[in-house]
Amino acid sequence: MRYVIIGNSAAGIKAAETLRKLDRGGLITIISDEPGPAYSRCLLPAFLAGMRNEDELRIRPENFYQRNLVDTVFGKKAVKVETGRKQVVLADDSRVEYDKLLIATGSSTAFPPVEGLAGPGVLGLRNLADAREILEYRRKARRVVVIGAGFIGMEAAYALYRRGLEVTVVEKMPHILPLQLDRPAAEIIQRDMQAEGVRFILGAGVREVAGPSLWTRLFGKTGRGVILDNGDRLKAEIVIVATGIKPNVDLVRDTEIKLNWGIVVDQYMQTAVPDVYAAGDVAETEDIITGIVCVSPIWPNAVTQGAIAACNMAGRPRLYTGLIGMQNAVEFRDVPAIAMGITQPPDGSYEVLALHRPERNLYRKLVLKDDVIVGMILVGDIGQAGVIAALMRKKANARKFKERILKGEFHHGYLQRAVS
């Protein structure tokens, strides 16, 4: 059996590892446009901040591929899947044949339609090459503007602040982390980072990124930077774009593989084409809390999906029962935060419980539907996040425990009683 995996990150590596355990004699090939071994994209901000070196980013030992008898095609981009011939076409026109294929191509930075974003010094932060390029520009930079205040943007901002740069974050929404946190939680994070010297401009969009020649022509002074939609201008030698991501689906766009925003898969992680599977950021799966089918660009979900896909590729049927799509944990300076599930209810049919102690950098919020926890935000103290997540996954009735959970007084000893 010839197994081919396109992608060498969380889903791809877990799939290869699982396939080798299930099929000792199968041929496994990993294709990746990146030149080196697998690394953690989650640790890129730490690398950017100087807290990790490149060797410390690796997610498997150096001999992983050799030990698991995995052939590698690194530094070559897969540009097309020919499902009829069961071949993957690479950028150099070479081909790799498969019996079972896993598409785990991940996602890329989605650059908005703003003039000047294609210029030098304007970068995303999705891979190691991006991080290296940012650090190269940083050698001659003093100021950076980060466009977008989601988790990626905030992590990039804090990392570059730690490198000694003057950092300004621009966010079109009225508060930071708008998809993950509500305003009270976001304000705790923002206030703490402002105290360190990070500047925020909220409720403002970006009209243009101006290079040196345009900047001089417009303002009569040397420089480069960002022009906001209200006309304000921010000087910057580096611009980080963190306004969202897009699944890497171009290689299957003109095939029988069904696409929505990402690749549509069934409960076995199989696409609309037999023997072709998808996992990770590129695959659309159902969120067990909301029931919405969408991409879930979260590392733990990618790992689980890669393992499930591998089981089915190897002829060991296994259903993917879904995970919680929005689950993000982060720590800026000394304030940890985690958000999961529905954090900002769409209507009044939800019950919301909140505990707000801004002077202690503490915020706890539970969102319930029919006495079942469907969302949470924890800021400052996230010690019970795992217990609450377990209650959410099991859809346990929390009516008797919700006040105790809110106050942080619900521990593992209560968990069995809650789910039984």
C-alpha positions as CSV (number, residue, x, y, z in Angstrom):
1,M,0.0,0.0,0.0
2,R,1.3,3.4,-1.0
3,Y,0.3,6.1,1.5
4,V,1.1,9.7,0.5
5,I,0.7,12.6,2.9
6,I,0.8,16.2,1.6
7,G,1.8,18.3,4.6
8,N,4.5,17.9,7.3
9,S,2.9,19.5,10.4
10,A,0.5,18.4,13.1
11,A,-2.0,16.4,11.1
12,G,0.6,15.0,8.6
13,I,3.1,13.9,11.2
14,K,0.5,12.2,13.4
15,A,-1.0,10.5,10.4
16,A,2.5,9.1,9.4
17,E,3.2,7.9,12.9
18,T,-0.2,6.2,13.1
19,L,0.1,4.6,9.7
20,R,3.4,3.0,10.6
21,K,2.0,1.5,13.7
22,L,-1.0,0.0,11.9
23,D,0.8,-1.0,8.7
24,R,4.5,-2.1,9.2
25,G,5.0,-2.8,5.5
26,G,3.2,0.1,3.8
27,L,5.1,2.7,1.8
28,I,4.7,6.1,3.4
29,T,5.7,9.4,1.7
30,I,5.4,12.9,3.1
31,I,5.5,15.8,0.7
32,S,6.1,19.4,2.0
33,D,7.1,22.6,0.3
34,E,9.1,23.5,3.4
35,P,12.7,22.2,3.3
36,G,13.2,20.8,6.8
37,P,11.7,18.5,9.5
38,A,8.4,19.1,11.3
39,Y,8.2,21.9,13.8
40,S,5.6,23.5,16.1
41,R,3.9,26.5,14.5
42,C,2.5,27.2,17.9
43,L,6.0,28.0,19.1
44,L,6.8,30.5,16.3
45,P,6.0,33.5,18.6
46,A,8.4,32.2,21.2
47,F,11.1,31.8,18.5
48,L,10.3,35.3,17.3
49,A,10.7,36.6,20.8
50,G,14.1,34.9,21.2
51,M,12.8,32.5,23.8
52,R,13.3,29.4,21.6
53,N,15.9,28.4,19.0
54,E,15.1,26.5,15.9
55,D,16.1,23.1,17.3
56,E,13.6,23.6,20.1
57,L,10.8,24.0,17.7
58,R,10.9,20.4,16.5
59,I,8.0,18.2,17.4
60,R,9.7,14.8,16.7
61,P,13.3,13.5,17.1
62,E,15.8,14.1,14.3
63,N,15.6,10.4,13.2
64,F,11.8,10.3,13.2
65,Y,11.5,9.8,9.4
66,Q,14.2,7.2,9.2
67,R,13.0,5.3,12.3
68,N,9.4,5.1,10.9
69,L,10.6,4.3,7.3
70,V,9.0,7.5,5.9
71,D,10.2,8.8,2.6
72,T,10.3,12.5,2.4
73,V,9.9,14.9,-0.5
74,F,10.9,18.2,1.1
75,G,11.3,21.6,-0.5
76,K,8.8,20.8,-3.4
77,K,5.3,22.1,-3.6
78,A,2.4,19.9,-4.5
79,V,0.4,21.9,-7.0
80,K,-2.2,19.4,-8.2
81,V,-3.9,16.2,-7.3
82,E,-5.0,14.0,-10.3
83,T,-7.6,11.8,-8.6
84,G,-8.3,9.7,-11.7
85,R,-4.6,8.7,-12.1
86,K,-4.0,8.7,-8.3
87,Q,-1.0,11.0,-8.7
88,V,0.2,14.1,-6.9
89,V,1.9,16.6,-9.3
90,L,4.7,18.7,-7.9
91,A,5.9,22.1,-9.0
92,D,8.8,20.7,-11.0
93,D,6.3,18.5,-12.9
94,S,7.4,15.3,-11.2
95,R,4.7,13.0,-9.9
96,V,4.1,10.9,-6.9
97,E,1.7,7.9,-7.1
98,Y,-0.6,6.9,-4.3
99,D,-3.1,4.3,-3.2
100,K,-4.3,6.4,-0.3
101,L,-3.8,10.1,0.0
102,L,-4.0,12.5,2.9
103,I,-4.2,16.3,2.2
104,A,-2.9,18.1,5.3
105,T,-1.7,21.3,3.6
106,G,-2.7,23.6,6.4
107,S,-3.4,27.3,5.9
108,S,-1.8,30.6,4.9
109,T,-2.2,34.2,5.9
110,A,-5.2,35.8,4.3
111,F,-4.1,39.2,3.1
112,P,-7.0,41.7,2.8
113,P,-7.4,43.8,-0.3
114,V,-5.3,46.8,0.9
115,E,-3.0,48.6,-1.4
116,G,0.7,48.1,-0.6
117,L,0.4,44.8,1.3
118,A,2.6,43.1,-1.4
119,G,5.6,45.4,-0.6
120,P,8.8,44.5,1.2
121,G,8.6,44.3,5.0
122,V,4.9,43.3,4.9
123,L,4.7,39.8,6.3
124,G,2.4,37.2,7.8
125,L,3.4,34.7,10.6
126,R,2.3,31.2,9.5
127,N,5.6,29.4,9.1
128,L,9.3,29.3,10.0
129,A,10.2,31.2,6.8
130,D,7.9,34.0,7.8
131,A,9.5,34.2,11.3
132,R,13.0,34.2,9.9
133,E,12.2,37.0,7.4
134,I,10.6,39.1,10.2
135,L,13.8,38.7,12.3
136,E,15.9,39.7,9.3
137,Y,13.9,42.9,8.9
138,R,14.0,43.4,12.6
139,R,17.8,44.0,12.4
140,K,17.3,47.4,10.9
141,A,13.9,48.2,12.3
142,R,12.7,50.3,15.2
143,R,8.9,50.3,14.7
144,V,6.4,47.6,13.8
145,V,2.7,47.8,13.0
146,V,0.6,44.7,13.5
147,I,-2.7,44.7,11.5
148,G,-5.2,42.5,13.4
149,A,-5.6,41.8,17.1
150,G,-6.5,38.2,17.0
151,F,-4.3,35.6,18.8
152,I,-1.7,35.5,16.0
153,G,-1.5,39.3,15.9
154,M,-1.3,39.6,19.6
155,E,1.4,36.9,19.9
156,A,3.4,38.6,17.2
157,A,3.1,42.0,18.8
158,Y,4.2,40.7,22.2
159,A,7.1,38.8,20.7
160,L,8.4,41.8,18.8
161,Y,7.9,44.0,21.9
162,R,10.2,41.6,23.7
163,R,12.8,42.1,20.9
164,G,12.8,45.8,21.8
165,L,10.7,47.2,18.9
166,E,8.0,49.9,19.3
167,V,4.8,48.0,18.6
168,T,1.4,49.4,17.5
169,V,-1.5,47.1,17.0
170,V,-4.3,48.2,14.7
171,E,-7.7,46.5,15.0
172,K,-10.9,47.3,13.1
173,M,-13.2,46.0,15.8
174,P,-13.8,47.9,19.1
175,H,-11.7,45.5,21.2
176,I,-8.8,43.1,20.9
177,L,-9.3,39.4,20.4
178,P,-12.8,40.0,19.0
179,L,-13.5,36.4,17.9
180,Q,-12.3,34.8,21.1
181,L,-13.0,37.2,24.0
182,D,-15.7,39.6,25.1
183,R,-14.9,43.2,26.0
184,P,-14.2,42.8,29.7
185,A,-11.8,39.9,29.2
186,A,-10.1,41.7,26.3
187,E,-9.7,44.9,28.3
188,I,-7.7,43.0,31.0
189,I,-5.3,41.7,28.4
190,Q,-5.1,45.1,26.7
191,R,-4.5,47.1,29.9
192,D,-1.7,44.7,30.9
193,M,0.1,45.0,27.6
194,Q,-0.4,48.8,27.4
195,A,1.4,49.0,30.8
196,E,4.4,47.3,29.1
197,G,4.4,49.9,26.3
198,V,2.4,48.2,23.5
199,R,0.2,50.7,21.7
200,F,-3.4,49.9,20.5
201,I,-5.5,51.7,17.9
202,L,-9.0,50.2,17.9
203,G,-12.0,50.7,15.7
204,A,-9.8,51.8,12.8
205,G,-9.1,50.1,9.4
206,V,-6.0,50.3,7.2
207,R,-6.4,52.2,4.0
208,E,-2.9,51.7,2.6
209,V,0.6,50.5,3.3
210,A,3.1,53.1,2.0
211,G,6.6,52.3,0.9
212,P,9.5,54.8,1.1
213,S,8.9,56.5,-2.2
214,L,5.1,56.9,-1.7
215,W,5.6,58.1,1.9
216,T,8.0,60.8,0.8
217,R,5.7,61.8,-2.0
218,L,2.7,62.0,0.3
219,F,4.2,63.6,3.4
220,G,7.5,65.2,2.2
221,K,9.5,63.1,4.7
222,T,11.5,60.0,4.6
223,G,10.0,56.8,6.0
224,R,7.4,54.1,5.3
225,G,4.4,52.9,7.2
226,V,0.7,52.5,7.4
227,I,-2.1,54.9,6.5
228,L,-5.4,54.4,8.4
229,D,-8.8,54.9,6.9
230,N,-9.2,58.1,9.0
231,G,-6.0,59.5,7.5
232,D,-3.7,59.0,10.5
233,R,-0.3,57.6,9.6
234,L,1.9,55.3,11.5
235,K,5.6,55.0,10.7
236,A,6.9,51.4,10.6
237,E,9.7,49.4,9.1
238,I,7.8,46.1,9.5
239,V,4.1,45.5,9.0
240,I,2.7,42.2,10.3
241,V,-0.6,41.1,8.7
242,A,-2.7,39.0,11.1
243,T,-6.2,39.5,9.7
244,G,-7.1,35.9,9.2
245,I,-6.1,32.7,7.5
246,K,-7.2,30.7,4.4
247,P,-7.0,26.9,3.9
248,N,-4.5,25.8,1.3
249,V,-6.9,24.2,-1.1
250,D,-5.6,25.4,-4.5
251,L,-4.1,22.0,-5.4
252,V,-7.6,20.3,-5.4
253,R,-9.7,23.3,-6.7
254,D,-10.3,21.8,-10.1
255,T,-11.0,18.2,-9.0
256,E,-14.0,16.2,-7.9
257,I,-13.0,16.9,-4.3
258,K,-15.8,19.0,-2.8
259,L,-14.8,22.4,-1.4
260,N,-16.6,24.9,0.7
261,W,-14.2,27.2,2.6
262,G,-12.0,24.2,3.2
263,I,-12.2,20.6,2.0
264,V,-15.4,18.9,2.9
265,V,-14.9,15.5,4.6
266,D,-17.2,12.8,6.1
267,Q,-17.0,11.3,9.6
268,Y,-14.1,9.1,8.4
269,M,-12.1,12.2,7.3
270,Q,-12.6,11.1,3.7
271,T,-13.3,13.6,0.9
272,A,-15.9,13.2,-1.8
273,V,-13.3,11.2,-3.7
274,P,-12.6,7.6,-2.5
275,D,-9.1,7.0,-1.0
276,V,-8.5,10.8,-0.6
277,Y,-8.6,12.2,3.0
278,A,-8.1,15.6,4.5
279,A,-7.1,16.7,8.0
280,G,-6.0,19.8,10.0
281,D,-6.5,23.4,9.1
282,V,-7.6,22.5,5.5
283,A,-10.5,20.2,6.5
284,E,-14.1,21.2,7.4
285,T,-15.5,19.3,10.4
286,E,-18.4,19.7,12.7
287,D,-18.0,21.6,16.0
288,I,-19.6,19.5,18.7
289,I,-20.8,22.6,20.6
290,T,-22.2,24.7,17.8
291,G,-23.0,22.0,15.3
292,I,-21.5,24.3,12.6
293,V,-19.3,22.7,10.0
294,C,-16.2,24.7,9.5
295,V,-12.4,24.6,9.5
296,S,-10.8,24.3,12.9
297,P,-7.3,25.7,12.7
298,I,-6.2,24.4,16.1
299,W,-3.2,22.2,16.8
300,P,-4.9,19.5,19.1
301,N,-7.7,19.1,16.6
302,A,-5.3,18.7,13.7
303,V,-3.5,15.9,15.6
304,T,-6.7,14.1,16.3
305,Q,-7.9,14.4,12.8
306,G,-4.6,13.1,11.4
307,A,-4.8,10.0,13.6
308,I,-8.4,9.3,12.6
309,A,-7.6,9.8,8.9
310,A,-4.7,7.4,9.2
311,C,-6.8,4.7,10.8
312,N,-9.3,4.8,8.0
313,M,-6.6,4.9,5.3
314,A,-5.1,1.8,6.8
315,G,-8.5,0.0,6.8
316,R,-9.2,0.3,10.5
317,P,-12.6,2.2,10.4
318,R,-12.8,4.9,13.0
319,L,-15.3,7.8,13.3
320,Y,-14.3,11.3,14.0
321,T,-16.8,12.4,16.6
322,G,-15.8,16.1,16.5
323,L,-14.0,18.4,18.9
324,I,-14.7,21.9,20.2
325,G,-13.7,24.2,17.4
326,M,-12.8,27.4,19.1
327,Q,-10.3,26.7,21.9
328,N,-7.5,29.1,22.3
329,A,-5.0,29.5,25.1
330,V,-2.4,32.2,25.4
331,E,-0.4,34.1,27.9
332,F,0.8,37.7,27.3
333,R,3.2,38.9,29.9
334,D,1.8,37.4,33.2
335,V,-1.9,37.1,32.3
336,P,-3.0,33.7,30.9
337,A,-6.3,33.4,29.1
338,I,-8.3,30.6,27.5
339,A,-11.5,30.8,25.5
340,M,-13.6,27.8,24.3
341,G,-16.9,27.2,22.6
342,I,-19.5,30.0,22.3
343,T,-18.0,32.9,24.2
344,Q,-20.3,35.6,22.9
345,P,-23.9,34.2,22.6
346,P,-25.9,35.3,19.6
347,D,-29.2,35.7,21.4
348,G,-31.0,35.8,24.7
349,S,-31.7,32.0,24.9
350,Y,-28.3,31.5,26.6
351,E,-27.5,31.9,30.2
352,V,-24.4,33.9,31.0
353,L,-22.6,33.9,34.3
354,A,-19.6,36.2,34.9
355,L,-17.2,37.0,37.6
356,H,-15.1,40.2,37.0
357,R,-12.2,41.4,39.2
358,P,-10.3,43.7,36.9
359,E,-8.1,44.9,39.8
360,R,-6.8,41.4,40.1
361,N,-6.6,40.7,36.3
362,L,-9.3,38.1,36.9
363,Y,-12.3,37.3,34.7
364,R,-14.4,34.1,34.5
365,K,-17.4,33.6,32.2
366,L,-19.6,30.7,31.6
367,V,-22.2,30.4,28.8
368,L,-24.9,27.8,29.2
369,K,-27.7,26.5,27.1
370,D,-30.4,24.4,28.9
371,D,-28.0,24.1,31.9
372,V,-25.2,22.7,29.7
373,I,-21.9,24.7,29.4
374,V,-21.3,25.6,25.8
375,G,-18.7,28.3,26.2
376,M,-16.2,29.7,28.7
377,I,-13.6,32.5,29.1
378,L,-11.0,32.4,31.8
379,V,-8.5,35.2,32.3
380,G,-5.9,35.4,35.0
381,D,-6.6,31.9,36.5
382,I,-7.1,29.1,34.0
383,G,-6.4,26.2,36.3
384,Q,-9.8,24.6,35.9
385,A,-10.1,24.9,32.1
386,G,-9.6,21.2,31.6
387,V,-12.4,20.3,34.0
388,I,-14.8,22.7,32.3
389,A,-13.8,21.5,28.9
390,A,-14.6,17.9,30.0
391,L,-18.0,19.0,31.1
392,M,-18.5,20.7,27.7
393,R,-17.5,17.7,25.7
394,K,-19.7,15.4,27.7
395,K,-22.6,17.9,27.6
396,A,-23.1,17.4,31.3
397,N,-25.9,19.1,33.2
398,A,-24.3,21.8,35.2
399,R,-27.3,23.2,37.0
400,K,-26.3,22.1,40.5
401,F,-22.6,23.1,40.0
402,K,-22.6,26.2,37.8
403,E,-22.1,28.8,40.6
404,R,-19.3,26.6,42.1
405,I,-17.7,26.3,38.7
406,L,-17.9,30.1,38.2
407,K,-16.1,30.7,41.4
408,G,-13.4,28.2,40.7
409,E,-14.4,25.8,43.4
410,F,-15.3,22.9,41.2
411,H,-12.6,20.3,41.0
412,H,-12.0,16.8,39.6
413,G,-13.6,15.2,42.6
414,Y,-17.0,16.6,41.4
415,L,-16.5,15.6,37.8
416,Q,-17.8,12.1,38.0
417,R,-20.9,13.2,39.8
418,A,-21.5,15.9,37.2
419,V,-21.3,13.5,34.2
420,S,-23.0,10.4,35.7
